[in-house]
Amino acid sequence: MGRPRRPLLDRERIATTALEVVDEQGEFSVPQIAKRLGVQTASVYHHVDGRDGIVELLRERVASAIDGGTLDLEPWDAALVAWARSYRAAFAAHPRAIPLLTTSPVRAPRVLAQYEKAVGRLLDAGFALADVMPVIIALENLVLGSALDLAAPEAMWELADETATPRLARALDAVPEGRANQAFELALTGYLAHVRTLRDAP
């Protein structure tokens, strides 16, 4: 028998299958992925460095949807806003992957390269070196929290008895449709206002 034209297993197929499992369940195991791929668990380990290796494949796959070109925009704050929007959209497409990825160290070279670009952009904009990572991490906190919020029900508060919480009931009635987007814009505006003052501080 001749060899198949396409390998039965490769890193791309592992990443695709792992993301499907995580999108469905929020977690994965290596034997579970092997079973879905129709191979032995040992075959998966031949292509990745265990569970941590699969997590990094997931990170690369999800982060590949972030448009790194946004960091080239001018001025620097417009670049940061565009990057935040693209970052949020990429992770909002896979909200169940967020807890998995945020509790594991970032090792994927392509993802680290995007952080390198973000750091360089902030340094070039005049930020102090000690402020750069707090600015990036705060943006990630905002973006990832909002990405999770996009996956939540539109109505997150269920009031069995509105008379017990009348002001909350009125406030909820006043919320327009698309509360997650509205909250994101509010938080992003406040974040940027503070970051600008941080950069301009003597």
C-alpha positions in Angstrom: 0.0 0.0 0.0 1.2 3.5 -0.8 1.5 6.2 1.8 -1.5 8.6 2.1 -1.0 11.9 0.3 -1.9 13.7 3.5 -0.6 12.7 6.9 -3.2 11.1 9.1 -2.2 13.4 11.9 -0.5 16.8 12.2 -0.5 19.8 14.5 -3.2 21.6 12.5 -5.6 18.7 12.9 -4.8 18.4 16.5 -5.5 22.1 17.0 -8.7 22.0 15.1 -10.0 19.0 17.1 -8.9 20.4 20.4 -10.7 23.7 19.8 -13.8 21.9 18.8 -13.8 20.0 22.1 -13.1 23.1 24.1 -15.8 25.0 22.3 -18.2 22.2 23.2 -17.1 21.4 26.8 -14.7 24.1 28.0 -12.0 21.5 28.7 -10.2 18.7 26.9 -8.0 15.6 27.6 -5.4 14.2 25.3 -7.1 10.8 25.1 -10.3 12.5 24.2 -8.7 14.3 21.3 -7.0 11.1 20.2 -10.3 9.2 20.2 -12.0 11.9 18.2 -9.1 11.9 15.7 -9.2 8.1 15.5 -5.7 7.6 16.6 -3.8 6.3 19.7 -3.0 8.8 22.5 0.7 8.1 21.9 0.3 9.3 18.3 -0.8 12.7 19.6 2.1 13.0 21.9 4.4 12.4 18.9 3.3 15.8 17.5 2.9 17.9 20.6 4.6 18.3 24.0 1.7 16.8 26.0 -1.3 18.8 27.3 0.7 22.0 27.6 1.6 21.7 23.9 -2.0 21.4 22.9 -2.9 24.5 25.0 -0.3 26.5 23.1 -1.7 25.2 19.8 -5.1 26.4 21.0 -3.6 29.8 21.9 -2.0 30.1 18.5 -5.2 29.2 16.7 -7.4 31.6 18.6 -4.8 34.4 18.6 -4.3 34.0 14.8 -7.6 35.8 14.3 -6.2 39.0 16.0 -5.1 41.5 13.4 -1.5 42.4 14.4 -1.5 45.0 11.7 -3.7 47.2 13.9 -0.6 47.9 15.9 0.9 49.8 13.0 -1.9 52.4 12.9 -1.3 56.0 13.9 -1.6 57.5 16.4 -0.6 55.0 19.1 -3.9 55.2 20.9 -5.8 54.5 17.7 -3.6 51.4 17.3 -4.4 50.3 20.8 -8.1 50.7 20.3 -8.1 48.7 17.0 -6.0 46.0 18.5 -8.4 45.7 21.5 -11.4 45.4 19.2 -9.7 42.7 17.1 -8.4 40.9 20.2 -11.9 40.9 21.7 -13.5 39.6 18.5 -11.0 36.7 18.3 -11.6 35.5 21.8 -15.3 36.2 21.8 -15.5 33.5 19.0 -14.2 31.0 21.5 -15.2 32.1 25.0 -14.8 28.7 26.6 -11.2 28.7 25.7 -10.5 31.9 27.8 -10.3 30.3 31.3 -8.0 27.6 29.8 -5.7 30.0 28.1 -5.5 32.6 30.9 -4.4 30.1 33.5 -1.5 28.8 31.5 1.8 30.7 30.7 2.2 32.1 27.2 4.8 30.1 25.3 3.7 30.1 21.6 6.3 31.9 19.5 3.8 33.5 17.2 1.8 34.9 20.1 4.9 36.1 21.9 5.8 37.9 18.6 2.6 39.9 18.8 3.3 40.9 22.4 6.8 42.0 21.3 5.2 44.2 18.7 2.8 45.7 21.2 5.6 46.4 23.7 7.7 48.1 20.9 4.7 50.2 19.9 4.2 51.5 23.4 7.9 52.2 24.0 8.0 54.1 20.7 5.0 56.1 21.8 6.9 57.3 24.9 5.7 55.0 27.7 8.1 54.3 30.5 9.4 50.7 30.4 7.8 49.9 33.8 4.4 51.0 32.6 4.3 48.9 29.4 3.2 45.5 30.7 0.6 47.0 33.2 -0.9 48.8 30.2 -1.0 45.6 28.1 -2.3 43.4 30.9 -5.0 45.9 31.9 -6.1 46.0 28.2 -6.2 42.2 28.2 -8.3 42.1 31.4 -10.8 44.5 29.8 -10.9 42.6 26.5 -11.2 39.1 27.9 -13.8 40.1 30.4 -15.8 41.7 27.7 -15.4 38.6 25.4 -16.9 36.5 28.2 -19.7 39.0 28.7 -20.6 38.7 25.0 -21.2 35.0 25.5 -23.4 35.6 28.5 -27.2 35.9 28.3 -28.5 39.4 27.4 -30.5 39.3 30.6 -28.0 38.4 33.4 -30.2 39.5 36.3 -33.5 37.7 37.0 -35.7 39.4 39.5 -38.3 37.1 41.1 -39.7 40.0 43.1 -39.1 43.5 41.7 -40.5 45.1 44.8 -37.5 43.9 46.7 -35.0 45.6 44.4 -37.0 48.5 42.8 -34.0 50.6 41.8 -32.3 47.7 40.2 -35.4 46.8 38.3 -35.7 50.4 36.9 -32.0 50.4 36.0 -32.3 47.1 34.1 -35.4 48.4 32.3 -33.3 51.3 31.1 -30.5 49.3 29.6 -30.6 49.4 25.8 -30.1 46.3 23.7 -26.4 45.3 23.3 -25.4 45.9 26.9 -22.1 44.0 26.5 -20.9 46.3 23.7 -22.0 49.4 25.5 -20.1 48.3 28.7 -17.0 47.5 26.6 -17.0 51.0 25.0 -17.4 52.6 28.4 -14.6 50.6 29.9 -12.3 51.2 26.9 -12.9 54.9 26.9 -12.0 55.1 30.6 -9.0 52.9 30.2 -7.7 55.1 27.3 -8.2 58.3 29.3 -6.1 57.0 32.1 -3.4 55.5 29.8 -3.0 58.8 28.1 -2.3 60.5 31.4 0.1 57.8 32.3 2.1 58.4 29.1 2.1 62.1 29.5 3.0 62.1 33.2 6.4 63.9 33.9 
